[in-house]
Amino acid sequence: MSQALTFIDLFCGCGGFTLGMERADFRCLAAIDFNKEAVATFKANCPEDILALNEDLSAFRPREAGCTTWSRFRRRHCWRSPVPRI
């Protein structure tokens, strides 16, 4: 069995996109939204192993989040996923 393709849900809202992608056998590595109520709802709707952050992407810098926050994310090697050629 091959490893599941992975994605990051930007502007995740309540998690509808993530749930749909997971039903299609993709795996969400992280989700980000600036709305704290949306992130709380996302956490209630989606698996606990997804890193869900309440951050403004226009001002967010991953290194500022700290090593502990991103260590689990970095270990998953999301940058090694091949980009399909069209």
N, C-alpha and C positions, 0 to 999 in steps of 0.2 A: 504494500500500500504506500502510495506517495505521500509526502508531507503536505498538509493543507496550505493553500496560499494565504497570505496574511495581508492585513490592511490597517490603516489608522483612520478613525472616524473624526474628521474635523467638523466643527459645528454640529456636534452629535445630537443635540436636542434630547428628546426622551428615549432615543435608542432604536427607533424604527428601522433605520438603515442597517444598523448593526445586527438586529435580529434577523432581517431578511438575508443579509450576507452570510450569517452563520447557518441559516437553514439551507443555503446553497453551498455549504461545506467550506466556507472561508473562515479564518480565525482573526478576530479583532485583537490587536496588540495594545491599543490605547485609544481613548476618546477624549476630546477636548471641547469645551463650550464655555462661553463667558457668563452664562446665566446660571446662578447657583441652584435655582429651583429645577432647571432642566437637568443639571448634573445629578442632583438628588434623585430625580425620577429615573434617569438613566441607570443609576446604581441599583434602584429597586427592580428595574426591568431586565437587566442584563447580568451575565455571570459575574461573580465576585473577582475572578482572576484577571479582569480587564482593568487596566490602569485608567481611571476616569479623573480628569483634572478640570478644575474650575479656573480657567485662565483666559485672558484676552489675547488672542493670537496676534493682534497688531503690536503688542508690547511684550509678548512672552519670549523668553530666551531659555532654551532647555538647560543650559549650564547654570542658570540662576535658580533652578528648581532644586538643585542639590543632588549629590551623588546617590543618596538613598532612594529618592523618588524615581530616578531614571535607571537605576542599576538593573532592575528586573526587565525594563524595556530594552535596554542595550544588549542584554544577554540573549535576547531572542533573535538577534542577527537579522532584523528586518531589512537592512540595507543590502543583504545578499540576494534578495528576491530578483529573479531575472525580469527584465523589461521586455515585453513582447514586441517584436518588430512587425510593422505593418507594410 
